[in-house]
Amino acid sequence: MSVGTADSPPSLTLVSEAAVGAQIEGHREECVDLVRRAYLTHDSGDSVNPQSGFLRFPDNPRARIISLPAYLGGEFAAAGLKWIASFPDNPRTHGIPRASAVLLLNDPETGYPAACLESSVISATRTAASAVLAAETLGGGRTARRVGVVGTGLIARHVWKFLRDLDWKIGGFTLYDLDPAAARAFGEELTAEGAQDFTVAEDVEQAFTECDLVVLTTVAGEPHIHDPKLLDHAPLVLHLSLRDLSPEMVLASQNITDDTEHAVRERTSLHLAEQARGGRDFITGTLADVLLGRVDVDRSRPIVFSPFGLGVLDLAVGSWVHSRARAAGTGHVVPDFFASTVTTK
């Protein structure tokens, strides 16, 4: 990031959704490695990741806007803020996606905002990269007999793109969505892009019982999956939407998070399990613990990965995208955004 002088104030670079997507497409393996390195940098203590802030609306309780400020040190040396809105009624009432976001990157030397990137794609990318990294780490490889997907929206599509580009060997998909037509359309996309087959499940239970890898990507605000018997065959569950599983499901599993202090709050399933249990001894550890060999998982028992989604991951992917977009000339530079050249000592 460039630093201005007394005669040349810092510039601001705007990076559009199309420019962000162009840098990610074809580089998903690299994105997974970025997320892995970000987790390890965070684990080493070379980061600042305050609790996310939730802005809610009294007349629209399902909607929220979340702020995720963070600093990621080490090789990244990045600071910034993701500001992401989730308005679940958008598709039905406005015909636009549920989520929208921007990522602001600050120059770590001056503190000036240096870039503003469209970030729904960055957010979905880091979420999917984190999920696929966890699936490989916790599952022991890049194979799944069958993948169950509950909620077939944007995040599910990004998870599929990572599975596809990282050459996972998958026998087939079982898809469940409250809108069966959406699940079928997603399945047709999967097979058009190389998946072997898909089944549209009649109920959410089928997406568990048929599958050894289950991906939860809903907009559920409270638990709707309650029966621990769904875990009897010891699946690996990527609980990306955080609020689908009842405390009984959580307590029947080995639980891996990205950061326990972040994941056990805001009435996530882990938070509800903590309230039911009266403590956090049901949490096995973090993904970094497993990556570093501090924690082992027993693959003969169910494993649930519940990542709250850390701002440091947005910084890792976003700063990488910003650098590439600038080099490719696809970032729009506004040289006079900060017009004042007056300095105060």
Disulfide bonds with the S-S distance in Angstrom:
none
